[in-house]
């Protein structure tokens, strides 16, 4: 199958329907204090949805996306920009609740340094097709490797990702060390647990990390339990109510970013609405959440003593959800060449701190 040119275009009727639904939202009452502790501040959400309905302009982002090369191959959409230099091509892989728009500031920096940049929409996300049955990490990795190697003809390339993108990038490296020249991640905590934690026994720092991660999953990781068990139980509501979709996603953009509890320190209202409209207009909230179910059913685990042998690098951002120490990453990667502790930034590193991330990726790729 050949590459197919693609233009991102949301029909005006979809946007008109969105505005009408926002106008008809039936808002719940909420106690006056501690609103974010209940999941979302309804007063703030009403303010955001009013902006979404009356002042937000989707065409601004749509035009910017279409300035890039947009193509599809075997149902997978991707953004791309070719470089004039001879640097290693790199695929940038997003996670949830993200999308290819996270990398809009990162792409030109990498291209200016001589690297082709390829940014797919994961299967079931944004402008890629719904794969039907829920996929797991291994299946997504296989599809993205096929895109790079068969669809685009790259014989050697790097991969970078955070959230699901980190795990997918690492799996691509594990499965194809011949073609994946290096893997860079900015969320080590989402990678599979090391295959052998007995030899050597966990360090004090690793033990602290494991305990902190367990506490986070119990107290704040409720999306993990819901989306890996019954995603469609809530997806129907999110797919029908834009305010409901916003409540679920904005909570994540606030809690997981380096914003000190004030989401607009990192995401403007327009930027929040960019992410929300991407999910709303494509109708992909249900299929995006099913990745959690697919991975739970067939989880990627490292075997005893198994490590990823491709050269690797990790960027550690201070507001990341969970922050394992370097020795934890060295149990996963046999050739961890870089470990960069960043001065600021959180879970959405490519969006929050594109220059910091780009500099680290460029330096890593240069070493290869």
C-alpha positions in Angstrom: 0.0 0.0 0.0 1.3 3.4 -1.0 1.5 6.6 1.1 -1.7 8.7 0.8 -1.6 12.5 1.1 -4.0 13.7 3.8 -5.5 17.0 4.7 -6.9 17.6 8.2 -10.3 19.2 7.8 -13.1 19.3 10.4 -16.5 19.9 8.8 -18.1 23.2 10.0 -21.2 21.2 11.0 -19.1 19.3 13.6 -17.9 22.6 15.1 -21.4 24.0 15.2 -22.7 20.9 16.9 -19.9 21.1 19.4 -20.8 24.7 20.3 -24.5 23.8 20.7 -23.7 20.9 23.0 -21.5 23.1 25.1 -24.4 25.6 25.4 -26.7 22.9 26.6 -24.4 21.5 29.3 -26.2 20.6 32.5 -23.7 21.6 35.1 -23.5 20.0 38.6 -23.3 21.9 41.8 -20.0 21.7 43.7 -18.8 22.7 47.2 -17.1 26.1 47.2 -13.8 24.8 48.5 -11.4 22.1 47.4 -12.9 21.8 44.0 -9.8 20.3 42.2 -9.6 17.7 45.0 -12.9 16.3 43.8 -11.5 15.8 40.2 -12.1 19.1 38.5 -13.0 22.7 39.4 -16.5 23.1 37.9 -16.3 26.9 37.9 -13.0 26.8 36.0 -14.4 24.2 33.6 -17.5 26.4 32.9 -15.1 29.3 32.1 -13.1 27.1 29.8 -16.1 25.7 28.0 -17.5 29.2 27.5 -14.2 30.0 25.8 -14.4 26.8 23.8 -17.9 27.7 22.6 -17.5 31.4 21.9 -13.9 32.4 21.4 -11.8 29.4 20.4 -10.8 29.1 16.7 -10.0 25.5 15.6 -9.0 26.7 12.1 -5.9 28.3 13.6 -4.5 24.9 14.6 -5.9 23.1 11.6 -4.0 25.5 9.3 -0.8 25.0 11.2 -1.1 21.2 11.0 -1.7 21.3 7.3 1.5 23.3 6.8 3.3 20.1 7.6 3.4 17.0 5.5 0.3 15.0 6.4 0.0 11.4 5.1 -1.6 8.1 5.9 -0.3 4.6 5.4 -2.3 1.5 6.3 -4.7 3.5 8.3 -2.0 5.3 10.3 -1.9 9.1 10.0 1.4 10.9 10.5 2.9 14.4 10.4 6.3 14.7 8.8 8.9 17.2 7.9 12.1 16.4 5.9 15.5 17.9 6.8 18.2 19.1 4.5 20.9 17.6 6.7 22.0 14.0 7.0 21.1 13.5 10.6 19.4 10.3 11.9 15.6 10.3 11.2 13.5 10.2 14.4 10.0 9.1 15.1 8.2 11.0 17.9 5.6 9.0 19.7 2.8 10.5 21.9 0.8 9.0 24.7 -2.6 9.5 26.4 -4.3 12.0 26.6 -2.0 13.4 24.0 -1.6 13.4 20.3 0.7 14.5 17.5 0.0 18.2 18.2 2.3 17.9 21.3 5.3 18.0 19.0 4.5 21.0 16.9 7.3 23.1 18.6 9.7 20.2 18.7 9.5 19.3 15.1 11.2 22.4 13.6 14.0 22.3 16.1 14.9 18.7 15.2 14.6 19.5 11.5 16.8 22.5 11.8 19.4 20.2 13.3 19.3 17.9 10.2 16.8 15.2 11.4 13.8 14.1 9.5 10.8 14.1 12.0 7.9 11.7 11.8 5.0 12.0 14.2 2.3 9.4 14.0 -1.2 9.4 15.5 -1.3 6.2 17.4 -3.8 3.6 16.1 -7.2 4.7 17.4 -6.0 8.3 18.1 -6.7 11.6 16.3 -6.5 11.0 12.5 -5.5 7.3 12.5 -8.1 4.5 12.0 -9.7 2.7 14.9 -8.0 -0.7 14.9 -11.1 -2.4 16.1 -10.1 -4.8 18.8 -7.9 -3.1 21.5 -4.2 -3.3 20.7 -1.3 -3.7 23.1 2.1 -2.2 23.1 3.6 -4.9 21.0 1.0 -4.6 18.3 1.3 -0.8 18.2 5.1 -1.1 18.0 4.8 -3.5 15.1 2.6 -1.1 13.1 4.9 1.9 13.7 8.0 0.0 12.8 6.3 -1.0 9.6 5.5 2.6 8.8 9.1 3.7 9.3 10.7 0.8 7.5 8.2 -0.3 4.8 6.1 2.8 4.4 8.9 5.4 4.5 11.8 3.3 3.7 14.1 4.2 6.6 16.7 1.5 7.3 18.0 3.2 10.5 16.3 5.7 12.7 15.8 6.9 16.3 12.6 6.8 18.4 11.5 9.2 21.2 8.5 9.1 23.4 6.8 9.8 26.7 3.8 8.1 28.4 2.6 5.3 26.1 5.1 6.7 23.6 8.0 5.8 25.9 6.9 2.2 26.2 6.1 1.9 22.5 9.5 3.4 21.6 11.3 1.0 23.9 9.4 -2.0 22.5 10.3 -0.9 18.9 14.0 -0.9 20.0 13.6 -4.4 21.6 11.9 -5.9 18.5 14.1 -4.3 15.9 17.7 -3.5 17.2 18.9 -3.7 13.6 16.9 -0.6 12.4 16.3 1.3 15.7 19.6 3.0 16.2 18.6 4.6 19.6 15.7 5.1 21.9 15.1 8.3 24.0 12.4 8.4 26.6 11.1 11.0 29.0 8.9 8.8 31.2 10.9 5.8 32.5 8.2 5.0 35.0 5.9 3.7 32.3 8.4 1.2 30.9 7.9 -2.5 31.9 9.2 -3.5 35.3 12.7 -4.9 35.1 12.8 -8.6 34.6 14.9 -9.3 37.7 14.8 -7.2 40.8 16.6 -9.7 43.0 20.1 -9.5 41.5 21.1 -7.0 42.6 18.4 -6.2 45.2 16.7 -2.8 44.9 18.7 0.1 46.1 17.3 2.5 48.7 16.4 4.9 45.9 14.6 2.2 43.9 12.7 1.0 47.0 11.6 4.6 47.6 10.5 4.9 44.0 8.5 1.6 44.1 6.7 2.7 47.3 5.9 6.1 45.9 4.6 4.6 42.7 2.3 2.2 44.6 0.9 5.1 46.6 0.3 7.1 43.4 -1.6 4.3 41.7 -3.8 3.8 44.7 -4.6 7.5 45.3 -4.3 9.2 41.8 -4.1 6.5 39.2 -7.8 5.9 39.0 -7.8 6.3 35.2 -5.5 3.2 35.0 -8.1 1.1 36.8 -11.1 2.4 34.8 -9.6 2.5 31.4 -7.9 -0.9 31.6 -11.1 -2.5 32.9 -14.2 -0.9 31.3 -13.2 2.1 29.0 -16.5 2.1 27.1 -18.5 2.5 30.4 -17.4 6.1 30.4 -16.4 6.6 26.8 -20.1 6.9 25.8 -20.5 9.9 28.1 -17.2 11.5 26.9 -18.1 11.0 23.3 -21.5 12.6 23.8 -20.7 15.5 26.1 -17.8 17.9 25.3 -18.0 19.3 28.9 -17.6 15.7 30.2 -14.7 15.1 27.9 -13.1 18.3 29.1 -13.6 17.4 32.8 -11.8 14.1 32.3 -8.9 15.4 30.3 -8.2 18.8 31.8 -7.8 17.1 35.2 -4.8 15.2 33.7 -3.3 18.2 32.0 -3.4 20.0 35.3 -2.2 17.2 37.6 0.5 15.8 35.4 2.2 19.0 34.1 4.6 21.3 35.8 2.0 24.0 36.6 2.0 24.0 40.4 -1.8 23.4 40.4 -2.6 26.2 37.9 -3.2 24.6 34.6 -2.9 27.8 32.6 0.8 28.2 33.7 1.4 25.5 31.1 -1.6 25.3 28.9 -3.5 28.4 27.7 -7.2 28.1 27.1 -6.7 27.9 23.4 -4.1 25.1 23.8 -6.4 23.1 26.1 -9.2 23.5 23.5 -6.7 22.3 20.8 -6.3 19.0 22.6 -10.0 18.7 23.5 -11.1 19.5 19.9 -8.7 17.0 18.5 -10.3 14.3 20.5 -13.9 15.6 20.0 -13.8 16.2 16.3 -12.2 12.9 15.5 -14.4 10.9 17.9 -11.4 9.0 19.2 -11.8 9.2 23.0 -13.2 5.6 23.2 -10.6 4.0 20.9 -7.8 5.9 22.6 -8.7 4.6 26.0 -8.9 1.0 24.8 -5.1 0.8 24.6 -5.2 0.5 28.4 -7.5 -2.6 28.1 -5.4 -4.1 25.3 -2.2 -3.8 27.3 -3.8 -5.2 30.4 -4.9 -8.3 28.5 -1.5 -8.9 27.0 1.0 -6.9 29.0 4.6 -6.5 27.9 6.9 -7.9 30.6 10.7 -8.2 30.5 11.9 -11.7 31.3 14.4 -12.5 34.0 17.7 -11.0 33.0 16.2 -9.5 29.8 17.2 -5.9 28.9 16.9 -3.7 25.8 20.3 -3.6 24.1 19.8 -0.6 21.8 21.6 2.6 22.9 19.3 4.6 25.2 18.8 7.9 26.8 16.4 9.2 29.4 15.3 12.8 30.3 14.1 13.1 33.9 11.6 16.0 34.3 11.0 17.2 37.9 7.2 17.2 37.7 6.9 13.8 36.1 4.2 11.6 37.7 6.8 9.1 39.1 10.6 9.4 38.9 12.7 6.3 39.2 16.4 6.6 39.8 19.0 6.0 37.1 19.8 2.5 38.4 16.2 1.4 37.7 16.5 2.5 34.0 19.8 0.6 33.8 18.0 -2.6 34.7 15.8 -2.0 31.6 18.5 -0.7 29.2 21.9 -2.4 28.9 23.4 0.6 27.2 22.0 3.7 28.9 24.2 6.5 27.6 22.5 9.6 28.9 20.5 10.4 32.0 19.6 14.1 32.0 17.9 15.7 35.0 15.9 18.6 33.7 15.4 21.9 35.6 11.6 22.1 34.9 8.8 20.3 33.0 6.4 17.5 33.6 4.7 14.6 32.0 3.9 16.4 28.7 7.6 17.2 28.1 7.5 17.8 24.4 4.7 20.3 24.8 5.9 21.9 28.1 9.6 22.2 27.4 10.3 21.5 23.7 13.7 23.2 23.6 15.0 21.3 26.6 13.8 18.0 25.2 15.0 18.8 21.7 18.5 19.7 22.9 18.8 16.4 24.8 17.5 14.3 21.9 19.8 16.1 19.4 22.8 15.5 21.6 21.9 11.9 22.0 21.4 11.3 18.3 24.7 13.0 17.5 26.4 10.4 19.7 25.0 7.6 17.6 
